[in-house]
Amino acid sequence: MTRVTATEFKNNVGAFSDAAMREPVIITSHQRDRLVLMSADEYRRLAGEKTDGVNAEFDERLQRSLDRHSNTLAELAKR
């Protein structure tokens, strides 16, 4: 899991946006977790939106990615 200060994020928004496609990025302010940046697909999954199933390969890749990050999301939920 990537954790960066708000200043680091501001100065490297592109790099951290790319990183958020792979795993959540926690953005801190004054040494406290403030925001979590994640992919839109991950957000949709957490929000309970369903995929239409048209692209099964994409759905499978997405599910593998979500499974890979489930521990990170569980850790974040505890905070």
N, C-alpha and C positions, 0 to 999 in steps of 0.2 A: 504494500500500500504506500502510495506517495503522499508525503505531508510537506507543505510549503507555506511560507509566510505570504501574506497578502501582497507585500512588496515584490517578492520573488515571482508570484503569479502575474502581477501586473507587468513586470519586466520581461516575462517569457510566456505570455498567454498562449502563443501558438504551440510551443513545446508541451505545455501542460494540458492543452486541449487534446493534442494527439495522445498523450499518456492516458487521459480519461477515457479514451476509446478502448483501452485495454483493462483498466482498473480504476476504481474511484480515486480521486485526488482530493485530499483534505486540505482546505485553505484555512490557515490560522491567523489570528489577530491577537496581539498582546498575549501570546503563548497559550491561547485557548482555541479549540476547534470552533470554527464559525460557519463554514460552508463545505459542501461536498459537491464536486464536479464529477458528473458521470455521463456516459453516452445516453442519447435519447432513447435507444432501444432498451437500455437497462432501466431507465426511468419508466418507460411504458410498461415493462414487465412488473416493476414494483407497484405501479399504479393499477395493475390488474387488467390492462388492456390486452385483448387477444389479437394474435396475428391471424391473417386470413387463410394461411396454409397454402397459398399459391406457390410459394417458393420453398419447398421442403428442405432443400440444401441450406438455404439461409436460416431457416428455423432451427435446423440441427446445429449449425455453427453457433447461432445465438444461444441455444440451450447449453452447449458445451462451455461457452464463455461465462454464462451466468452461474453454472455449476462451479466453475473455477473460482468465482469471486464470492460464493455464498458465505464463506467464513469471514471475509472482510465486512460484508454487509451485516452479518450477525454481530460482529464486534462493534460496528458503528451504532447499531440499534441499542446496544447496552449503555451507551454514553448519554 
